[in-house]
């Protein structure tokens, strides 16, 4: 019975280490560095708290939702909700480059019409 407790402790510690290494892998990405440099102090503080809490999904969301991220840097799965919001017809059938162009055109038309 004592061995099971030790194995559980070891497994929990191992999982924390894996999570920390995974977060480290995100932090050393050039994209994270660029976003960090482009961040104001409030954004940096939010990222720091997320990292200290070892919240990998929140860190990925911080990067994905960062105001300085260009639409061309977003994965296609993140472009679909934007296209839907902009009422782009048949957006799910478009290739990534076509979808980006359609989003940019729709956004330009919205700002021109505003």
N, C-alpha and C positions, 0 to 999 in steps of 0.2 A: 504494500500500500504506500509506503514512503517513497518507493521508486517512481510510482505513478505521479506523485506530486512533484518530484524532481524533473521528470520528463515534461510535465505540463509547464513548469517554470522555464525550462530550457526552450520549449517550443514557443512560448509567449515572448521570451527575450529574442529569440531568433527572428520571429515575425516583426518585432519592433525594429530590429536591425535592417531587415529587408525593406521595410517601409522607409526608413531613414535613407538608405542607399538609393531607393527609387526617387525620393524627393531630391536627393543630391544630384541625381541624373538630370532632373528637370532644371535645377538651378544652374548647372554648368552648360546648358544649351545656349547657343548664341542668341536665340530669340528671347530667352528670359533676360539675358544681360542687356539686350537692347531695350526691352520693356522696362527694366529696372532703371536704366539711365533716363528714359523718357518719363518716368513717374515723378509725381510731386511727393512731398513728405507724407501726406495722408495715404497715398497709394502704397508707398514703401512700407509704412507702418502696418497697413492691412496685410500686405504680403508677409511681413515678418511674423505677425501673429498667426497667420495660417501655417507658416513653416514651423513655428514653435509648437503648434498644436498637432503637428504631423498629419494635417488634413490634405492629402494628395488631391482628392477631387476638387476641393475648394481652390487649391493652387492652380490646377488646370483651368478652372473657371475664371480665376483672376486673370490668367494669361489670355484666355479666349475672349473675355469681355473687356479687355484693356482698351481704352479709348484710342490709343495710337496704333492699334493693329489694323492693317490694311485688309480690305476685303479679299484681295488676291492671296493673302496668307492664310485665310480660313479654309478648313477642310470643307468638302462639298456638303457633308451632312449638316454643317452650320449655315450653309447658304440656303438650304431649302426653306427654313422658317422665314428668312428675310424675303425670299422670292414669293412665298405664300402671302406674307403681309403686304407686299407690293402688288399683289394680284397679277403676277406674271403667268400667263397661260402656258400650260404644259411644261412647267419648270422642271418636273422630274424626268422629262425626256431629253433635256438639254445636256450637252457635254459641259464640263466644268468651265471652260473658257467662254462658251456661249452664255452660260448662266451668269457669269461675272459681268459680261458685257450687257446682258439684259437688265441686271440689277443696277448697274451704273447708269444705264439709259433711263430706267424708271425713276431712280433717285434724282437724276438731272431734270427730268420732266416735272417731278414733284416740286423741286426747288425753283424751277423756272415759273411754274404756275402759281407759286405761293406769293 
